[in-house]
Amino acid sequence: DAKTTQPPSMDCAEGRAANLPCNHSTISGNEYVYWYRQIHSQGPQYIIHGLKNNETNEMASLIITEDRKSSTLILPHATLRDTAVYYCIVRSRSSGAQKLVFGQGTRLTINP
Amino acid sequence: GAVVSQHPSRVICKSGTSVKIECRSLDFQATTMFWYRQFPKQSLMLMATSNEGSKATYEQGVEKDKFLINHASLTLSTLTVTSAHPEDSSFYICSAPTGAYEQYFGPGTRLTVT
């Protein structure tokens, strides 16, 4: 699976949009971009995933560049509860390739 | 969404003893589950893939005789840390995929070996 690169940490003010970047320049055509987050001392939580089109759900929006070499996770109105480590993971959807390999992620701190 | 539980949430054991951690999928069946380990301020490290009805697949560097995995049913996988030592103290997390897209994680088990 393709490797991802994320900034180690980011800060965002409460109520503002948090934009978390991820580089995945070696992504291949059948690989999806997944985002998970981990709040302190809890298991990771699925946020969103996409292939090439932008995606939105109740938690966040995912913007994938046209060349698919990078993406941005957007939390539109960040709250203090969004403070967590955010992981961008790229993996194939093929059967048997379900394991997730976590990088170091971005530690997002939402400030009041 | 789907729910994955782990038991116990915390365990303290003495060096040399064995500890069993359970991972259950509560409202779906999982032929595959994954076990991760996480040290403080580090990312999750995949340890092994638990397969219902067959042997687990271990990642490189993970001792299969030390970390015994049993996937007894479609909703239960267990991880047994045998002859635990202080360096095995960690946060152990399991996960189970519900299909091709989503994967749900348990709340984690914090193991402390004294």
Boltz contact constraints between the chains, C-beta under 6 A:
constraints:
  - contact:
      token1: [A, 42]
      token2: [B, 107]
      max_distance: 6.0
  - contact:
      token1: [A, 43]
      token2: [B, 93]
      max_distance: 6.0
  - contact:
      token1: [A, 43]
      token2: [B, 105]
      max_distance: 6.0
  - contact:
      token1: [A, 43]
      token2: [B, 106]
      max_distance: 6.0
  - contact:
      token1: [A, 43]
      token2: [B, 107]
      max_distance: 6.0
  - contact:
      token1: [A, 43]
      token2: [B, 108]
      max_distance: 6.0
  - contact:
      token1: [A, 44]
      token2: [B, 105]
      max_distance: 6.0
  - contact:
      token1: [A, 46]
      token2: [B, 102]
      max_distance: 6.0
  - contact:
      token1: [A, 93]
      token2: [B, 100]
      max_distance: 6.0
  - contact:
      token1: [A, 98]
      token2: [B, 97]
      max_distance: 6.0
  - contact:
      token1: [A, 99]
      token2: [B, 34]
      max_distance: 6.0
  - contact:
      token1: [A, 99]
      token2: [B, 46]
      max_distance: 6.0
  - contact:
      token1: [A, 102]
      token2: [B, 43]
      max_distance: 6.0
  - contact:
      token1: [A, 102]
      token2: [B, 44]
      max_distance: 6.0
  - contact:
      token1: [A, 104]
      token2: [B, 43]
      max_distance: 6.0
